[in-house]
């Protein structure tokens, strides 16, 4: 699958490389790519939406988002990183107003322990 915006081609290998880096550096339980990339509807304003499910305390989620973003900084594509612990997913999976609902409903699981 090829994704293109603003003259840049992003392919599945690039997304897989980002997922592999997250997996190797942070050892999450699951990585889900969702949004326009998962639906095959990318455009000029698209980013890669990544939900990283990992065992971390609520107060650590923001720190983990920052750490993952820093780890992926050499991937020159727009990206949105969401970190959630399994309890968040379980509690909010059916809550349509949360980011978890579309991620779980339409997302593509690219890594799972």
C-alpha positions as CSV (number, residue, x, y, z in Angstrom):
1,X,0.0,0.0,0.0
2,X,1.4,3.4,-1.0
3,X,0.4,6.6,0.7
4,X,1.2,10.0,-0.8
5,X,0.9,13.6,0.3
6,X,2.7,16.8,-0.6
7,X,4.9,15.0,-3.1
8,X,6.1,12.4,-0.5
9,X,5.5,8.7,-0.9
10,X,5.0,6.8,2.3
11,X,4.6,3.1,2.0
12,X,3.7,0.2,4.3
13,X,7.4,-0.5,4.9
14,X,7.9,2.9,6.6
15,X,4.9,2.3,8.9
16,X,6.2,-1.2,9.7
17,X,9.6,0.3,10.5
18,X,8.0,2.7,12.9
19,X,6.0,-0.1,14.5
20,X,9.2,-2.2,14.8
21,X,11.1,0.6,16.5
22,X,8.3,1.1,19.0
23,X,8.2,-2.7,19.7
24,X,11.9,-3.0,20.1
25,X,12.4,0.1,22.3
26,X,9.2,0.0,24.4
27,X,8.0,-3.6,24.5
28,X,4.2,-2.7,24.3
29,X,1.4,-5.3,24.4
30,X,-0.1,-4.1,21.1
31,X,0.4,-1.5,18.4
32,X,-2.6,-0.4,16.3
33,X,-2.5,1.9,13.3
34,X,-5.8,3.6,12.7
35,X,-7.4,6.6,11.0
36,X,-7.0,7.4,7.3
37,X,-4.0,5.2,6.9
38,X,-5.9,2.1,8.1
39,X,-8.9,3.0,5.9
40,X,-6.7,3.6,2.9
41,X,-8.0,7.2,2.7
42,X,-4.8,9.2,3.0
43,X,-4.5,12.7,1.6
44,X,-2.3,15.8,1.8
45,X,-3.2,16.5,5.4
46,X,-3.0,12.9,6.6
47,X,-0.9,11.6,9.4
48,X,-0.2,8.2,10.8
49,X,-2.3,7.5,13.9
50,X,-0.7,5.0,16.2
51,X,-2.2,3.5,19.4
52,X,0.4,1.9,21.6
53,X,-1.1,-0.3,24.3
54,X,1.3,-0.8,27.2
55,X,1.3,-1.4,30.9
56,X,2.1,2.0,32.4
57,X,0.5,4.1,35.1
58,X,-1.9,6.8,34.1
59,X,0.5,9.5,35.0
60,X,3.2,8.0,32.8
61,X,1.2,7.9,29.6
62,X,2.2,11.4,28.5
63,X,5.9,10.7,29.3
64,X,5.7,7.6,27.2
65,X,4.1,9.5,24.3
66,X,6.9,12.0,24.4
67,X,9.5,9.2,24.5
68,X,8.0,7.4,21.6
69,X,7.7,10.6,19.6
70,X,11.4,11.3,20.2
71,X,12.3,7.8,19.2
72,X,10.5,8.2,15.9
73,X,11.7,11.7,15.1
74,X,13.9,10.5,12.3
75,X,10.8,9.3,10.4
76,X,9.8,12.5,8.6
77,X,6.1,11.9,8.4
78,X,3.3,13.4,10.4
79,X,2.3,11.1,13.2
80,X,0.0,11.1,16.2
81,X,1.0,8.8,19.0
82,X,-1.6,7.7,21.6
83,X,-0.5,5.6,24.6
84,X,-3.1,3.7,26.6
85,X,-2.8,1.0,29.2
86,X,-5.0,-2.2,29.0
87,X,-7.4,-0.9,31.7
88,X,-8.0,2.3,29.6
89,X,-8.8,0.1,26.6
90,X,-11.1,-2.2,28.5
91,X,-12.9,0.7,30.2
92,X,-13.4,2.8,27.1
93,X,-13.5,0.4,24.2
94,X,-17.2,1.0,23.6
95,X,-17.2,4.7,24.3
96,X,-17.7,6.2,20.9
97,X,-16.5,9.6,22.0
98,X,-13.0,8.4,22.8
99,X,-10.1,7.8,20.4
100,X,-10.0,4.1,21.5
101,X,-13.3,3.3,19.9
102,X,-12.4,4.0,16.3
103,X,-8.9,2.7,16.8
104,X,-10.2,-0.7,18.0
105,X,-13.1,-0.7,15.4
106,X,-11.2,0.2,12.2
107,X,-7.6,0.0,13.2
108,X,-5.0,-2.5,11.9
109,X,-3.1,-4.4,14.6
110,X,0.5,-4.4,13.4
111,X,2.0,-5.9,16.5
112,X,0.7,-7.9,19.4
113,X,2.5,-9.9,22.1
